[in-house]
Amino acid sequence: MNTKLICPECKNEVDLVKYPNLAVGMVVECNHCGMTLAVKELGPEVKTEIVDEGK
């Protein structure tokens, strides 16, 4: 899967290596700012919703 996730908070690309089976409904954490994001839609660019503000 060649997907890309940009954090809506810090605008950095989230490293998805820890999430090899990324799926809608999963919660991922931005490795830059700690923002917790829920996956809403998969595609070339992953759409997310903020769950928690992070660090």
NORBELKA-V156241 format. One record per residue. N is the residue number from 1. SS is DSSP state (H for helix, E for strand, - for the rest). Layout:
# NORBELKA-V156241
N|SS ; N|SS
This chain:
# NORBELKA-V156241
1|- ; 2|- ; 3|- ; 4|E ; 5|- ; 6|E ; 7|- ; 8|- ; 9|- ; 10|- ; 11|- ; 12|- ; 13|E ; 14|- ; 15|- ; 16|- ; 17|- ; 18|- ; 19|- ; 20|- ; 21|- ; 22|- ; 23|- ; 24|- ; 25|- ; 26|- ; 27|E ; 28|E ; 29|E ; 30|- ; 31|- ; 32|- ; 33|- ; 34|- ; 35|- ; 36|E ; 37|E ; 38|E ; 39|E ; 40|E ; 41|E ; 42|- ; 43|- ; 44|- ; 45|E ; 46|- ; 47|E ; 48|E ; 49|E ; 50|E ; 51|E ; 52|E ; 53|- ; 54|- ; 55|-
